[in-house]
Amino acid sequence: MPDEVKPNLAEASTQDAQLAAENILSGEEKAPAVDMDADYKAAQQYSVSDVDRTAEGKAAAEAATAPKFEVSKQEETKTQAQPTGNPDDYMNMAKDVGNFANKDATNVTDELVEEALKKGQPGK
C-alpha cells in the first residue's frame, strides 16, 4: 500500500529539498507515493546476482570464502600446582618476586620472612 510523502520545510536539508517541499505544499507538484512493500521486494531481487543463482556462482562463492591456511586443532592442557609443604620453595618464590627495580619501596626483608615462617604454622 503506497504511503504519501508529507513534506516538512523545517526538515528539508538542502535548498532543492526546500523548493520541492514548497511546491508540494502549494499544490504545484504532486507528492510522490512510496510503496515500501514493492521497494522491499525489488531490493531483494537486486541483492542476489544472476550468477549467484547458478551452480557456477555457488562454486565461486565457496572458493572465495574458503580458508587459505590450515587451522590447527586446539588441545586442552591442565596445569595443577603440586603442594610441596617445603618452606624453602616459598622463600625462593618470594625472592624471585622481590627482585624489582625499587627495593626501597618495601620494608619486608628476607630475614622478616624467615622469622614469620618460624613463628607461624600453616592452618591444620
C-alpha positions in Angstrom: 0.0 0.0 0.0 1.6 3.3 -1.1 2.4 5.9 1.6 2.0 9.6 0.9 5.1 11.8 1.4 4.3 14.7 3.8 6.9 17.4 3.3 8.2 19.5 6.2 10.0 22.7 5.4 11.9 22.6 8.7 13.4 19.2 8.0 14.5 20.0 4.4 18.3 19.7 4.4 19.1 21.3 1.1 17.7 24.2 -1.0 16.4 21.7 -3.6 14.5 19.8 -0.8 13.0 23.1 0.4 11.9 24.0 -3.1 10.3 20.6 -3.6 8.6 20.8 -0.2 7.2 24.3 -1.0 6.0 23.2 -4.4 4.2 20.1 -2.9 2.6 22.2 -0.1 1.4 24.9 -2.6 0.0 22.2 -4.9 2.3 22.9 -7.9 3.7 19.4 -7.7 2.1 16.1 -6.8 3.5 14.4 -3.7 5.4 11.2 -4.6 3.9 7.9 -3.4 6.1 5.4 -1.8 5.3 1.7 -1.8 7.5 0.2 0.9 6.5 -3.4 0.1 7.2 -3.2 -3.6 10.5 -1.5 -2.9 11.5 -4.2 -0.5 10.6 -6.9 -3.0 12.6 -5.1 -5.7 15.6 -4.8 -3.3 15.5 -8.5 -2.6 15.9 -9.2 -6.3 18.9 -6.9 -6.6 20.6 -8.4 -3.5 21.5 -11.6 -5.4 23.0 -11.6 -8.8 22.0 -13.9 -11.6 25.4 -15.7 -11.4 24.9 -16.4 -7.7 21.8 -18.3 -8.5 23.7 -20.9 -10.6 26.0 -23.8 -9.6 28.9 -21.9 -11.1 28.2 -18.9 -8.8 27.9 -21.2 -5.8 31.3 -22.7 -6.5 32.9 -19.3 -7.0 31.5 -18.1 -3.7 32.8 -21.2 -1.9 36.2 -20.7 -3.5 36.3 -17.0 -2.5 35.4 -17.7 1.1 37.5 -20.9 1.6 40.2 -20.7 4.2 43.7 -20.2 2.8 45.6 -21.6 5.7 45.1 -24.7 7.8 44.0 -24.0 11.3 45.5 -26.2 14.0 43.1 -28.0 16.3 43.1 -26.8 19.9 44.3 -29.1 22.6 43.2 -28.6 26.2 46.0 -28.7 28.8 45.6 -28.9 32.5 48.1 -27.5 34.9 48.0 -28.2 38.6 50.4 -26.9 41.1 51.6 -29.7 43.4 51.9 -28.7 47.1 55.3 -29.4 48.5 55.0 -28.3 52.1 58.6 -27.1 51.9 59.1 -23.5 53.2 62.3 -23.2 51.1 60.1 -23.3 48.0 58.2 -20.3 49.3 61.4 -18.5 50.2 62.7 -19.0 46.7 59.4 -17.8 45.2 59.4 -14.7 47.5 63.0 -13.9 46.4 62.0 -14.1 42.8 59.0 -11.8 43.3 61.0 -9.5 45.5 63.6 -8.6 42.8 62.0 -5.4 41.5 63.7 -2.2 40.5 62.8 -0.1 43.5 63.8 -2.2 46.5 63.3 0.7 48.9 59.6 0.7 48.3 59.0 -2.1 50.9 60.4 -2.8 54.3 59.9 -6.6 54.1 63.3 -8.4 54.1 64.3 -12.0 53.8 65.0 -12.0 57.5 61.5 -10.9 58.3 60.0 -13.6 56.0 62.2 -16.3 57.6 61.2 -15.1 61.1 57.5 -15.1 60.1 57.9 -18.7 58.8 59.5 -19.8 62.1 56.7 -18.3 64.2 53.8 -19.2 62.1 52.4 -22.6 61.4 50.1 -23.4 58.5 46.5 -24.0 59.3 45.6 -27.6 60.0 
